[in-house]
Amino acid sequence: MTLVGYIVAAFALGSVLWLGNGIHRIGAISQGDPIGNRPQTAVLLIDLQTVFWDHGPYSDEAKAQAEATILNEVAEAKAQGMPVIAVRQEWSIPSTKAIARLLMKGQAVAGTPGTELAAPFDDLADHVLVKRVQDSFETGALEPLLAELNVGRLRIVGLDLNYCVLKTALAARQRGYEVGVITEGTLAAAPTAKSQDRLNAAGVALR
């Protein structure tokens, strides 16, 4: 093999490893310290953004059911003084941005249109955070907010149940949160049986 051939091969291998690391980071579940006893409950809205809500692979019927459930969940939370936290997806790590452009139609890349909360949900949250991967805890911003609010229980709605809802719920359980996923307030583009089995096995309540 010529020197140029070696350089091309090395570049190709490096690119594959770089993208592979990005794929791993997207789906990884972060680790954190046990939270201890916290009595408060928060509602967590996952990825309810214009680009996913308006242009995602979800039927109008499924969206209507999820929207009604989410709005009811939020109304009940506010009536009881529970905080409502929205987490928005923005692909901002170079390797994950590349994967999003290659495999996800470029949706939710940081700086692109549609990353804002969708119209039905844009004024619901008391706090709005941005996440970089499927796990909402990965950036390190969510846990301090929950600690400040003395939250030890999470009620999760949003999308997609097989990805960001799943990984966030599992990361929360790993830290010792009591977690409930409000299934009628979630959306999924594919069957959810395996994801629900994983959640059940981790001690997540499916409501």
N, C-alpha and C positions, 0 to 999 in steps of 0.2 A: 504494500500500500504506500502511496506517495505521501509526502508531508501534508499536502493539501487534503488528501483523503483522511489522514489521521485527524486533522483539524476539524473537518466536516463531521466526522464520526463523533469526536469529542463534544462538539457543539450540539449535535443531535441528542447524544446521551444526556448532556447537561440539561437540555431543554425538557426532556422526558422526566428527569428527576425533579426538576423545578416545578413542572406542572403536577407531578405526582405528589409532591409535598403540599401544593395548593389544594389538591383534592382531599388529602388527609386532613388538612387544617379545616376545611369546610365542614366535614362531618364529625370532627373530634368532639368529645365531651370533656370539658375542663374539670379540673380538680380544685377543691377549695377546703378551707377549714370548717369543721362542724360549727354550726351557728349557736348552739345552746338553746335555751328556752326564750322564745319571743312570742308574745300572745296575740299580736295583731295579724290581720288578714289583708291582702292586697289582691286586686284583679290585674292580671297581666294580659295586655293585648299584643299579639305577636303578628307583625308584618301586614297589618291592615292598611296597605299602601295603594295608591292609585294604580300603579303599574301592575300589581298583582290582582287587585280587586276588579278593576275595570277590564283588564286585558289577560287575565289568567284563564286556565282551562276549566273553570267552574261553571256549572249550569246556573241559569237565572233562578231556578227553583231552590237549589242548594244555597245560593247566596241569600235569597229572601229568608229562608229558615235561619241561617246563621246570623244574619243581620238582626232579626227580631230577637233571637236569643241573646246576642251580645248587648243590644240596647237594654234589654230587661236586666241582664246581669249587672251592667253598669249602673242603672237606675237604683237597683237594690243596694249595691255597694255604697253609692253616694248617700242614700237614705240612712245607712248605718254608719256613715263616717269613715268608710274604708277608702284608702287611696287607690286610684286607678293609674296604672303605669303603661304607657305604650312604648314598644320597642320597634324601631324601623330598621330594615335591612339596607345597608350600603356596602357594596363590595369595594373595598379600598386597599387591600393588600395586593401588591402587583400580581402575584401568581393567581389569586382568586379573581381579580379583575379580568385577567386573560381567559380563565376558564369560563367566567360569566359571558364574555363576548363570544367564545367559541361554542359553548353548549347551552347557554340560557338566553339567547337572543339579546344579550347585552342588558337585560333587565336589572334595574336597581344598582347599576354601577354608580359609584359616587360621582355626583356632579351631573347626572343625566336626569331628564324629566321623569316624573312619576314616583319619586321616592317619598314624597309627602304623604301624610295620612289621607286616605280616601274620604270623599265628602261625607258619607254617613257617620264617620268616626273622628272628624278633624277637630272637634271641640270637646271630646269626652275626657281626655287624659289630664290628670293633675301633673304628671311628669312625662317627658318624652326623652328616650335615650336612643342611641344608634348602636347597632351591632354590626360586626364585620363578617361573621360566619353564622352557622345555624344555631349555635349555642349562645343564648343571650347573655350568659355570664362571662364570656371569653374576654371581653375588653377590660373587665375589672370595674366597670362603672355601676353595674346593677347592684352588686352586693353591698357597697357602702350606703347606697340609697335605702335599700331594704333594712339595713342595720339602723340607720337614722330614724326610719319610720317604725322600728321595733317589730318588723314583720317576720313571722315564722311560718305563715300559711299562705299559699298562693292558689288562686283560682285562674286557670289559663284558658283563654279563647284565642282564635285567630287561625293562621294558616302557616304552612301546610302541616296537617297532623303527622304525616310520615317523615317530616324533616325538622323544621324549626321548632314546632310545638313539641315534638318528641324529644329532641336533643336538649331543649331548655328544661323540660320537665325532668329528664334524667339527671342533668347537671344540678338542678335544685335538690332532688332527692339525695344525691351524693353528698350534699352539704348539710343534710338533715332537715330540710323544709318539709312540711306537710303539703302535699300537692294534690290538687284536683284538676282534671281536665274536663271542661264542659263540652262534651262531644258534639252536642247540637249547635254549639257556638264555634265549631271548627270546620274547616274545609280541607278536602284532600283530593288530589287528582287521580289517585289510584286506590285500590282496596287497602283497608287499614287494619286487617286482622292481625298481621304480624306485629305491627306497631303497638296495637292495643295489648297484645300478649307481653311485649317488652315492658310496657308501662305497668301492667298488672304485676309482673314479676318484680318490678322495682318498688312496688308499694304505692304507686300512683292510683288515686281513686278516679274512676271514670264515671262521670255523673251525667 
